[in-house]
Amino acid sequence: MFLLDLLSNLPRLRISESLMKVFLWIMEQAGARDVPSFYHLQKIQKELRMQGGVSTTKFQSVQGNVFYINDPREIIAKDWSNPLICPHIHVYPEIPDGPVSEVWHGEKWCKDIDLDTLSPMYDAGDRHFYVNELTRLYDGSLVIPFRWIVYHNTVHAESWKVTVDDQVTQGMATVHDEGEPLMVPASEMTDNYFDLEHGHELPQTWSAHSHANGFPSAMPNHLREVAGGDPLYTSFTDYFGDDVSGNRSKSWNKHWNAYIVHRNLPRALLQQQYHTHFISTSPHATISEQFVAFKQTIELTHQEPVRVLDAATGEMARFRIFVSAAPSDNPMQSELSSHIGGGGNLFCRKCDVGGTTLEKESTEGYESLFHSGTLRSKEKILKSLETQVDQACTGVKQRISDIQTGTGIKDVYTQFWIEDLLARAKVMKEANRKRSTEDIRSELQRWVHDHQDEIYSSFLTLKGFDPTKDTPIEILHTILLGLVKYGWHLTHKSWDPTQKALYALRLQSTMTSGLSLPAIRASYIMQYANSLIGRQLKTVAQTSVFHVHDLIGPLEFQLWKAIGELSALMWFPEIHNMQLYLDDVDVAVGNVLDLFAEIDPLKIIQKLKLHLQLHAREDILRFGPLVGVCTEGFECYNAIFRFCSILSNHLAPSRDIAIQLADQEALKHRLTGGSWATSQNEWISAGYGVQDMLVKHPLLQRLVGWSPTTVKRASKAKPLKRGMKTRPIVQLSETKAPHTLNYRSFVATSEWTEGISFVTQSKDDCTVGSWVFAESPLNTELLVGRVNEIWISNTVSSQSIVILELFQVAASRHPTFGMPFLTCRHGEPSSMLLPTTSIKFDFNVQHDCLYAGCTASGSKPQVQERTESGKTEMFVEHRHITTTDRFIMNMHAFHNAHLIRLAVPRTLSAPQPLYADRTSKHAEISARLRTSQGEKRATQKENREAKKAAGHSIQKEAHVGEEANVSRKRKRQLDSVPEGDQDESEVGFD
């Protein structure tokens, strides 16, 4: 029964009901015993859903649309009660000792967030310490913690010092909440508020300053009662919304989908499909409508936290749910932020930059587009929407349009009610023409006051969430489908077939080691150049600069260098020096914008994605590296949704899809050993046989999107050839080792087996030909080179070595590509023996074909259907010069971009400003833009006037023709009248 349930709920291999019936029939025909009927299987699955599944609830929005939602409380509870996931849940902000890599290292958690939304307590085992409560330390001093934070890998409390004056004021306590707070280790706390109260040691009175700031009235913390004696924590989620087709064909079947991830988990886990959770879908209800149901559900946890078995401690705990961020594509983020969209005069959802077209073309207006404007906030947006709603009560639509145009604020959710109020005002006026506008306005305002919660978007009213700040730049849609796509279009649109063929040949010759890319299909990329998706644009962004230097103009080539540099910076998984990194991002963003403006000044005005780069600094400070809030995982999950959509009966798609994906959540929970509560409130989990299925079968891991956190093997031996029973064993002296600089440090007669791969300190898989940085066995110098051979010891377990061909980083940048390049050490070949444990990381290099004069001179058989077709195709032959060969370090590569920049001197890696005086350059470009646009408008005006004049001429000719026809008709009639009757006929015509 378990296997049948597993088969029907695999996310990546959906089985239809018809096919499941066929499987059951085959089992019966094969003689299997106790084969259940399809009806019985569904009955068992329903029972499993009731016991440990995820509830699916029906909602109807205030706009009348019906949809179903999977309970996010139960989804997050499964993470807490899962022994494989719960130990990774991070409940407090953290000040990292090392690099910034997670969202809890960012300023939102550590500085900006509403303190009431953070985890409010620290569990010391025998007592709980809460924020906003008086606490005594071991040294007898008193503090009031206001934020729990991890510092130096231990929990601390940011606290205000409290002093008690027993002599002057007879025990009056004062809270010193000005200046820098104290950082108090939680281990130094001895007595909480109730301990002090029980010992009658609370201050008798509090100072006026302390009362004014509400400290005494906040004790004890009201969340103690809510927690019911259990530890209480906060779980944050990222909420993703998008419009997706429910069909796999090109026929569009629009659904609005909502997914979440548990933001308290590390980024490495959230990149797995397992941790993306479906919430709701509807072909009718928009994301704003669906979020109302989500908000109502999670707000229940603020008063009734979810009680769950904490799998890390084995004790009961409770949690509340809040929203951390809303990563989506740019149109959806504009909608969530109540923004008018990229087509508005004020086209940025994060700031108020912009204006009319003429204003943006002016010197000051154009310059403003290269800077962040005054930042928006949800408070300002709500105030503007309230004004719009108030104006709607008057029944005058134009006033609302003027406000929306002037502020860039237009909320899709509120707009429904604005239009409803306008219609009602019109009906009320038509029903009684004598009724005054003010009277109608007063009545509608009373209705608005009674329905405040229904009128405004839930994204604007959710505690701890500001859509103007918590919709971070999304690198998939803004970098790859923005900057890279724009640059790619500028590049290939003017190529002739010969240039396209040459680019494809060069792209196919790219050295891919250290790029972390799928196999490059250059002909496909060139054939479908106008329809590339993120995967192909990643290839283009990281490699194109090496292949287009003589195919495009100098400005376009500079643009590719700038785009590649910025893209690599944006894909940093961790940031070691935040200030230096932000400075580099600012310079790189400035270069990209300046070059787009220089090539096409209109791009800065028309393309929102260019301006959004200016807000990267704010989002990086708030959330850490932007790869942590990218949407690639959500976009991949759309495939899971479609599998469920195409197998629904389409009569109740929201319900059918929600139930199916809820069943998948329950299956994943059972497979990974998660617990759930029975009707008797006992916590149970699946048997070991079920849990072992996931551990023993990698195929099942892939089908459910789970990647175990196992340690990679240090090295992998070369596989045996057919017919061989043992691997060849050679002595070290029989390898290339005798030619290395440190050969004498090893035993020449030691025995080794040839290897094919090993794992670096950064967990990279390296093979022969990989380029790596390594620690020198002789000194603290970093070595750089190419792996020539890998050997695994035949006598010492887990010992392996590499023969590294040594290179050196040149003292200057490459004259054409502006990147560091590698040459032979001291102008002659040399190599060194190194243990694989000293290899730090791998990286990508490209052969310096420009220096070596490599051309597409090679010819090879063309392979079709895995066979040689008889045709031939050209390829680039790399010319290798023994002592002077050069290789360029690919600074546009995303893989290990952060580590490369730590390994090479900053003078070789830091972005260089393109223009010393950017303001003057922008003024020059804007003047050129005004001239070109003025000429264009004049031409358009002339064309309109010419067309208008031509229209008048045609009308005049038609009128003259009509009069001529009348004259001819009259003449024919006169000719047909007898001569004596002509006078009467003429009278008749009059």
N, C-alpha and C positions, 0 to 999 in steps of 0.2 A: 504493500500500500504506500509506503514511504517513497519508493522509487517512482511510482505512478504520479504521486503528488509532485515529486521533484521534476519529473518530465513535463508536467503541465504548467509549471511556474518558472521555467528557466528564462531569465530576462532576454538573453540573446538568441534563444531558439524557441520561439513560441510555437505551440502545437494547437491546431484547431480542434474543435470538438469532433469533427468527422474523422480526423486522423487519429485521435485518441480512441475512438470507437474501433477503428481498424486495428490498432495495437492490441486492444482487449480481445478482439476476435482472433487475431493471430496467436495470442497466448493460449486461448481456448483450443484452437486447432492444433497447437504444438503439445497439448497435453498438460499444460500447467494446472496446478491445483488451486482451488479457492480463488479463482479469478473473479474480481468484483464486477458487477454491472456498472455501466457508466453512471446510472442514477445513484448507486451506492457510493461510488467514488466522489461524486459531487456532494453527497450528504456528509461524508467524512470530512471533506474540505471545508464545508460550512461549519462543522463542529470545531475544527482547528481554528477557523477564523474567529469564532466566538470566544475560544479559550485564550489564545495567545497572539491574535492577529491585530490588525489596525482597523479601528472603526471608520466607516464611511458614512458621513452625515449629509442629509439634504439641506440646502439653503436656498432661500429666495431673496434676491437683492431688492432694494427699495424701488428699483426700476422695473421689477417684475420678472427678471430672468432667473430661471431655476438651474441649479448646478449642484454637484456633490463635491465634498472635500474630505480628504483623509486627515485624521486627527494628528496634528503635529506634536501634541503632548505624548501620545503613545509612540510616535516615531523616535523622538528624543529619548524617551524612557528606555527604549531598547538599547541605545548606546550606553546608558548608565548601567544597565543590568547585564552587559555583555563583557565577559572577562578578557576578551581580546581587544576591546575598544576602550573600556572605562579607564584603564591605567594611563591612557594617552590624553584624557580630558584635562584641559588646563582651565582652572577656575578663577585665577587672579591675573591682573596685569603683571608685566615683568619688565624690569630694567635689565637688559642683557649685559653680561660681562663681555660677550663676544659680538658677533655681527647681529644686525637687525634682520630677522628672517620671517617672523610671524606677526599676525595682526595684533596679538597682545603685547608686542613690542612698540606698537604705534602710539601716536599721541591721543587717539580717540580713547583707548582704554586707559592710558597712563595719565592723561591730563584733562581732556575736554568733555568726557562723557558725564551725563547726569549720575552723580554718585549713588543715587537710589537704585540704579539699575545694575550695579556691580554686586558680586557675591558679598553679602553683608556680614559674614561671620567667619571666625577661625575656630576649628575644632581642635582643642587641646587634649582631647581624650576624656578627661573627667569633668571638663567644663567648656562652655562655649563663650567666646569673646565676640561681641558685636560692635559694629561701628556706632558712633554717636552716643556711646555709654562711657561713664567714668571707669577707668581701669587702673589698678595699682601694679607697679613693677616690683621686682625683687629688691631694688634699692630703696623702696618706700615712696618713690615719687609717683605722681598721678598724671595720667594723660587721657585724652579722648581720641581714640582712633577714628579716622574718617575714610580711609581707603586701605585695603589690604593689597600688598604688592610684593612680588617676588624680587628679591635683591640679593645678589651674590648666592643665588640658588637656594635661598631660604626665605620663608615667609616673613615679611616685615609689615608694620603698620605705619602709614603716614599719620602722624598724630599731632594734636595741639597740647602743649604743656598746660597743666592746671596747678595753680598755687593756692594754698589756703593760709590766710593771715589770722592766726589764733590770738594775737596780742592786740592788734589795733581794731579789727572789725569783728572780733569774737567768732572766728570760724568762717568768714566769708571766702568763698572760692571764686577765682578769676580764671577765665580761659584766655590764654594768650594766642589768639588766632591771627595774629599779624606777623608778617615776615615768613621766613622759611619754616616749614613744619619739621618735626622730629621724625627720624627714621628709626623706629623701635622694633627690634627683633621680636617675633611673637613668642619665642622661647623665654623671653625675660618677663613675660606677663604672669602674674601670680594670682591676682584676685579680680574677678569681674564685678559687674554692678551689683548682682545679687549677693555676692560674698561680702561686699562692703555694707550693703543694706542689712544683711543678717548680723553683722558684727557692729551695727550702729556706728559705722565710720563714714557715712556720707556727710558731705558738708551741710552745715545748718542753713546757710544762706548762700546766695550767688550774687555776684556783682551785677550792677545795672547793665554793663556791657554784655555780660554773658546772657542775661535775660533778653536783651534786645536782639541777640543773634540766635535765640531759640534753643540754646543748649540744655537748660534744665527741663524744658517741656518735652524734649525728645527722649528722655530717659524714663523707663527702660525702652529700648527700641521696640516699636510695635510689631516688628517682624518676628520677635520671639514667640508671640502668641500664635502667629500664622504658622510658624515652623512646628509647633507642637512638641518641642523637645528634640526634634531631629536636626541634624546639620542641614543648613539651607544654602543653596548655591544658585548661581545664575547660568543658564545656557543661552548663548547667543546663536542666532541663525542668520545666514545670508539668504535673502529672498530674491529669486530670479523669475522674471516674467517675460514672455515672448509670444508672438503669434507664429504658429507652426502649422504646416499642412498635415492633416491626418492621413494623407494618401502617400504611397510610395511612387506613384506615377506623377507626371507633370500636371495633372489636373489638380487645381488648388482646392483644398478642403480646409478652410481656416478654422483653427482652434486657438484659443488663448490658454496657454499652459503656465502653471506656476510650480517651481521646484524650490527646495531648500537644501542647504548643507548645514551641519552642526559646526559652527564657527569655532568652538572650543577645542576642536581637534587640529593637529598639525597639518600644514599644507601638504606634506607628502602623502598623508592618508586621504585628504579631500580630493586629491587628483585621481583617486580610484573611483570607478563607476559605482562600486558598492555603497559609497557614502553620499551619493546624490539621491535625494528622496523626492518622490512625486507628492504634490499636495492637491492640486485640482486642475481641471480643464473644462472648457465650455466653448461651444461654437457661438454662443450668444452673449454670455456675461464677460465683460472686459476684465483686465487685470485689476483695475481699481475696484470693481465690484467684488471680485473674488477675494481681494485683500481685506475687505470689510469682514468677511467670515473668518479669515485667518487672524485678524486683529482681535476680534471678539473671543476667539478660542484661546489665544495666548494670554489675553488680559485676565482670563479666569485664573491663570496660574499665579497672578500677582496677589490674589486674595486667598486662593486655595492651591498652594504649590503641589506639584505632582509628587506623590510618595512612591519611592522606588527602592529596590535592593541595589545598593552600591556594590558593584562587583569587585571593586578594588579593596574595600574594607570588610565586606561581608555583613555590614550593618545597613539599617534603613536610613535613607536620606531623602531630602526634598529639593526640588529645583523650580525656578521660575524661567520663563522664556521671554527674551527681548530680541529685537532685530538689530543686527550690527551694520549691514550694508545691503544695497540692492544693485548688484552688478547685472547689467543688461546691455542691449545695444543702444545706440544713441537716441533713436526715436522713442523707444520705450522709456529710457531714463528721462527724456524731456517730458513725457506724459506723466511719469511719477512725480516729477518736480513741478508740476503745474505750469509748464513752460509752453509758449506758443509754438515752439519748434524751430528748426534750423532755417526755415524760410521767412521768419519774422525779421523786423528791423533790428530788434535786440535778440540776436540769434543764439546767445550763449545761456545755457540753463544755470550756470554757476555764477555769472556776474552780469552786470548791466551794460557791457560794452556794446557798441553799435550805434545805430541811428538810421536816418534815411539814406538812400543811395548817394545822394549828393553830399551829405554830411560825412559819410564814410570815405568819399573820394577826396575830401579836403585834406590839407596837410595835417591838421590836428586830428581829424577823424581817422585818417589812415594810420597815423602813428599809434593811436589808441588801440588798434587791432593787434599790435605786437606786445601788448601788456594786458595784465589782468585788470578788469574794472572793479568797481565796488561789488563785493561779494553779496550774493543773495542770502536770505535766511527764511526759514519757514514762518517766522513771526511776521515778516514784511509781506510774504505771500498771502497769508491768512487775512491780513489787514486789507490788502488789495481785493481779495475775493469777497470779503464782506462789503466793500464799497460797490463791487460789481453787482452783488445780490441786492443791495439796497437800491441801486439804480434800476435794476430789473423790476422792482416793485412799482416804479413810476410808469413802466410800459414803454420807455424810450430805448430802443435798441442801439441807436447810434452812439449814445453816451458810453455804453459798455464796450463797443468796438473801439472807441477812442482810448479808453483806459487800457484795454488789452494791447493795442498797438503801441501805446506810449510806455508801457511797463514790461511788455513781453510776457505777461502772466495771463494764462488761459488754461483753466483746469478742465479736462475732459469730463470728469465726474460731476463737478459743480455746474458745468455748462448745461447739462441736462436739466437742472433745476432752474437755471437762469432762463432758458427757453420756455420752461413750463410756467414760470412767473410772468414772463412777457405775454404768453398766450392767455393766461388767466386775467391779467390786467386788461387786455384787449376785450375779452368776453365780458368782463364786469362793466367796462365803459360802454360797450354796445348795448348791454342790457338796460343801462340807465344813463342816457346821454347827459342828464343834468348832474350826475354825480361828479364831484370834484376829484381831480387827480390826487390831491393830498389825502382824501378820504380813502380812496382805493389803496394808496400807498400804505396808510396806517394799518388797514386790515391785512394786507399781505405781509407787512413787517411783523405783525403779531403771529402770523402763521410761521414765518421764518424763525422767530424766537423760540417757538415751541418745537421746532424740528432741526435745531442746530446740528445735532449729531448725524443727521441723515444728509445734510446738504454739502458738507465739506469732506474732501478726500481723507481717508483714514491714514494715508501716508503723512499727512500734515498734522495729525492729532495723536500719533503714537508716541508714547513717552520714550525718550532716549534715541529717537531717530529723526534726522533732518535730511530730507531728500535732496536739498541743495548741496549738502556736504557729503552725504553717505551714498551717492551714486558715483563711485570713482571712475576715472578714465579706464576704459576697457581696451586692452592692448590688441585683442583680436580684431575688433571692429574699427578702432581708431588708428592703429599703427598699420597692421597688415592690410585690412580692407579700406584703409584711408591713405596714409602717406605712401606706402609701398605701391598700392594700386594706382595712385595718381602718377607717381614717378614712372611706373611701368608703362602706363598709357602714353605719357609724353615721349618715352623712349622708342617704343616699337611702332607707333602709328605712322612714322615717316619712312620706315625701312622698306626697301624693295626686296623681292624674293631672294636675291643673292645675299643680302645682309642678314635676312632671317635665317637662311641656311647656315651661314658662318657662325652666327650666335648660337644656334642649336648645337653645332659641332663643338664649339668651345665649352658650352654648358655641360655637354655630355662628358667632357674630359676633366671635369672638376674632381679634385682630390677630396673624397668624402670622409676620410678618417677623421674622427673628432668633431663631426658636424651634427650627429644625432638626427639625421634625416633619412627618410625612406629612399629607396633607389630613385635616382633622378631620371625622369623620362623627358628628355629635352625636346624631342619631336612633338610630344603631346603638349607641352607647355607652349611651344611656338604655334602649333596648329590651333589651339584654343586660347590664344593670348588674351582675348577679350572676356573670357569666362572663367578665369582662375579663382580658386577658393583659397582659404587660409593655408592649407598644406602646401600648395604649389607656391604661394606668395612667400612663404618662409624660405623656400629654396631660392627664389629670386632675390630676396632681401639680403641673404647671406653670401651670395656668390656673384651676382651680376656685375659688380664693380670690376671684377677681374677680366670680364669678357667684352665690355662695351667701350673701352677706352678710345678706340678708333672708329666706332660706329655712330657716335653722337657728338654733339658740340661740346665745347669746354664747360659751359654753364651746366648742361645736363649731366656731364661727368662729375662735376663738383657736387651736384644734387645727389647723385647716387652715393658718393662718399659720405655726405651728411646724413642721408636716410639710413644707410647701413650702420653708421656710428651711433645714431640715436636709438635705432631698433635694438642693437646689442645691449645698450645701457638699460633699456626698458625691460629686458628679459633677465636682469640680475635676480637670482633667487635669494641672495643675501647681501647686505650692505655693511661693509666693515668700517667705513668712515663716512658718516652721513653727510657732513658738511661738504667734503670734497666731492662726493657723489652728486649731491644736489647742484653744486657749482658746474660739474660736467654736464648734467642734464640741461641746465639753463643755457649753457653755451651751445650744446648740440641742438636744442630746440630753436634757438635764435638763428643758427646757421640754416636749418631746414626752412624756416619761415622766410628768411631773407632770400634764399635761392628760388623758392617758389614765386616770391614777389618779383624777383628780377626777371624770371622767365615769363611769367604771366601775372601781371599785377592784379588782375581780377580774381585770381584764386584766393587771395587773402580775404576778399570781401564775400565770396560766394561759398567757400568751403569751411564749414563749422569745425571739421576735424582738425584743421590746421590751428585754429585758435585754441582749441581744447588742450593742445600740448602745453600751453602756458600754465595750465592748472595741474600739471603733473607733480610739481613740487608740493603743492598742498596735499594731494592725495597720497603721495609717498610718505610724507610726514605723518599723516593720519592713519594709514593702514599698513605701512611697511612696503616691501617690494610689490609692484603691481601684478606680478605673476600670481600672487596670492589671492587676488580678487578677479582673475580672468574668468571668462565664461566658456572656455573650451570644454570643460567637463559637462556643463549644462547643455551645450550644443550637441555634444555626443549623445547625451541621454535622450535627445529627440528621437533617435532611432528606436529606443526601447518603447517610447510612447507610440510610435507608428506601428510597431509590431502588434501592440494591443488594439490600436484603432482599426486596423484593417480586418481584425478578427471579431470586432463587435458587430452587432446587428444594426447599428447606426440609428436605432430608434431612441435609445437612451445612452448616447456615447459618453457623457460625463460620468454617469453611474457605472457603466460597464468597465470603462478604462480605470476608474478609481478603485473599484473592487479588485480587478485583476492585479494592479500594481500594489495594492495593499496585501494581497496574498503573496506576492513576491517578497515584500518586506518581511513577512512572517517566516517565509522559507529561509531567507538569508539569516535571520535571527536564530532559527533552530540549528542551521548548519554550523554556525560559528560558536555554539555553546551558550547562547544567551538564555536568560531566565525570564519567566513570566509568572504572574500570580493566578492561582486557581480561584474558583468560586469560594473556597474556604480560606482565601487569603494566604495560601502557602505558595512559596516560590519554587518552581520546578524548572528543569531544563531537559532537553532531548538526551537520549542515551548516548553512550560513548560510541556505539556503532554508527549512529547518525553523524556525530561530530567528526569521527575519523574519516568519513567520506570526503570531506573537504580537504583534510590534511593529506590524504593518500592519493588524491586524484587531481593533478594539475589541470586536466581538461575541465573539471567541474569548477575549479577556481576561476578559469578564464570565462566560463559561461555565466557566472554570477558576479563577475567584476571584482574579485578579491585577489589581492597580492599579499602573500604572507611576508611578515617582516623578518625573514631569515637572513643570516649572514652569508654573503656570497663566498664560494670557494676561492681560495687564494690563487690557485693556478689550475689550468686544465691541460691534460696531456694530449698529444696528438692521437687521433683515433687509429685503431688497428686497420690495416688493409685486409682485404678479403684473403682468407687462408692463413693469416698470421695469428699465432696464439699468444705471443709475448711481444712487447715493444723492444725495439733495438736499444741497447745500452752502450753508450760511448764514454770514453774518458775525456776529461776537460781538455786535455792536450790535443784531442782530435777535432775540436771545434775551432771557431774563430778566436777563442779566448787568448791564445798565445800572442796575438797581435794587439791586445789591449794594454793600456798604460799600467794597470795594477794587477797584471796576471800573477805576479809572484806572491800576492796576498792569498792566493787560493792553492789548493792541493792539485797538482797536475794530473794525478792518477785517480782523482775522485770520479765516481760514476754518475752519469746523468742520462735522463730521458728527455727527448725533444718535446716541448710544449707548444700549444697554439694560442694560449691566452693567459692573462693574469689580471688581477684586480688591483687598482691603485688605491692610495689613501682616500681619494674622493669617490671611491666605489665605481670607477669607470672600468669597463672591460676593454683591455688593450690586447692587440695582436701584433704580429710581426709587421713592421711598416708604420706603426703608430708613432706620433710625435708626442714627446712627454717632457715635463719638468721633473727633476729628481734632486734629492739631497746628495751632496758629494760625500763620499766616505773619508775624504782627506781633510776637508775644512767645512766652513759654513756656507760655502758658495753653492748657489743653485745651478745645476747642470741642465742643459737643454739638448735634446738630440732625438734620433730616430732609432727605434727598436729594430735590431738586426736579427737576433736570435733569442729564443726563450728556452731555458733548460730547467728541468725539475729533478731534484736530487733523488737518487735511487737508494740512498742510505739514511738520510736525515729526513724525517717526516715533515711535510709541509714547507720544506725549504726550496726556493726556486730563485733563479738569477736571470738577468738579461744582459745581453751584450748591446751596449748603447753607443751608436755612432754619434760622436760629439760635434756640436755646432756652437756658434757663439752669436749673440744678438749684436747686430751692428750698432755703432754709436749714434747713427742718425737715422731718420725716417727714409722710407723708400721715396725717391724723387717724384714718382708718378702717383702712387696709391696712398702715400702719407702714413704708411704702417711700418712697424718694426720688421726687419727682415733678418734672415739667418745666413751665415756663411761658415765655411770650414774654420775650425780653430787654428789660428796662426797660419792660415793658408795651406794647410796640409791635412789629409784624413787622419783621424784619431778616434779611438773608442775606449770604452771602460766597462769593466764588469761591475754590476750592481745587484744587490738583492732586490727582489720585486717590492719588498716592504718600504724601500726608500723612494719609490716612484710616487710623486705627489698627485699629478693629474695629467690627462692628455688634452691636446688642443689641435686645432686645424691649421694647416699651412697650405699654401698654394704655390706651385712651381712658378718661378719668375719667367714666364714665357716671353715677356717683353724684352728682358735682358738676354735670354738665351736664343731668341729668334725662332721659337717653336711655331710651326705652321700645320695646317690640316693636310699633311702630305702622306699620311698613312692610308692604307686600304685593307679592308678585311671583309670576309664573307658576311652577308646580311642574314641574320637568323630570324626565321619565321616559324611559329609553331614548334619551337625547340629543334628545328632542323635548318641546315644551310639551304637557302632558297636558290642558290646559283647566282644571285645578285651580289654586288659588292657595295660597300659604303665607305666613305672617308672618315678618318678620325685624326685627332691632333696627336702628333708624335712629340713627346717631351724630349728635348735635347739636354742631356746631362753632361756638364763639364766637370771633370773630376775634382779639381782643386778650387775652382771659382764658381761652382754652382750656387745659386741663391734660391732661397725659399722665403716666401712672404708670410708672416704670421697674420692669420685672418682675424682682424679685430672686429669684423662684422659678424662673426660666428656667435650664436646664442649660447652654445654649450661651453660652460666654464668661463664665460666672459668676465666674471668677477675675479676669478683666480688668475687669469692671464694678466689683468691690469695690476694685480698685486705682485706679480713675478717680474715684470719689466719696469724699467725706470719711468717715472711719471712724465718725463719730458718726451717719451716716445708714445705715450698712450692717451694723454689728456687732450680733449678736443680743443682746437685752436679757433678763436673767433675769426669769421670770414672778413668782417669789416670793422675797422677801428672805431669809426663814427657811424653807428647804425642810424641814428636820428637823421643825419644829413642824407644818408642813402635812401631812407624811407621817403624823405621829402622829395628827392629827385625822382623816385619811382612814382609817387603820387602825382607829381606834375606831369609825368609822361602818361599816366593813366587818365588824368583829366583831359589831356589833349586828344588822346585816342578815343575816349568816350564821347568827347564833345564832337569830334568829327563823325563818329558813328551816329550820334543822335541827329546831327545836321543832315546826314545822308538819309537817315530814316524819315526825318521830317520832309525832306525833298521828295522822297518816294511816296509818302502819304499824300502830299499836296499834288504830285503828278497823278497819282491814282485818283485823287478826288477830282482833279481837273478832267482827267480822262472820263470819269463817270459823268460829269456835267456835260461833256461833249457828246457822249453816247446818248444821254437823255435828250439833249437838244436835237441831235440827228433823228432820234426816234420821234420827237414831237413834230419836226418838219416832215418826216415821212408819213406820220399820221395825217397831217393836214393835206398832204398831196394825195393820199388815198381817199380822203373825204371829197376833195375836188374832182378826182377822177370818177368817183361814185356818183357825184351830183351831175357831172357831164353826161354820164351814161343814162341817168334817169331823165334828163332833159331831152336827150336824143330820142328817147322812147315815147315822149308825149307828142300827140298830134299838134300841128302848127297853130291851130286856133285855140288850143287849150293851154299854151305855154304860160300865159300870165297867171292863170289860176294855179298852175303848178308851182310857179315861183313863190306865190303867196303861201302855198302850202308848205314849202320848204322853210319859209321864215317862221 
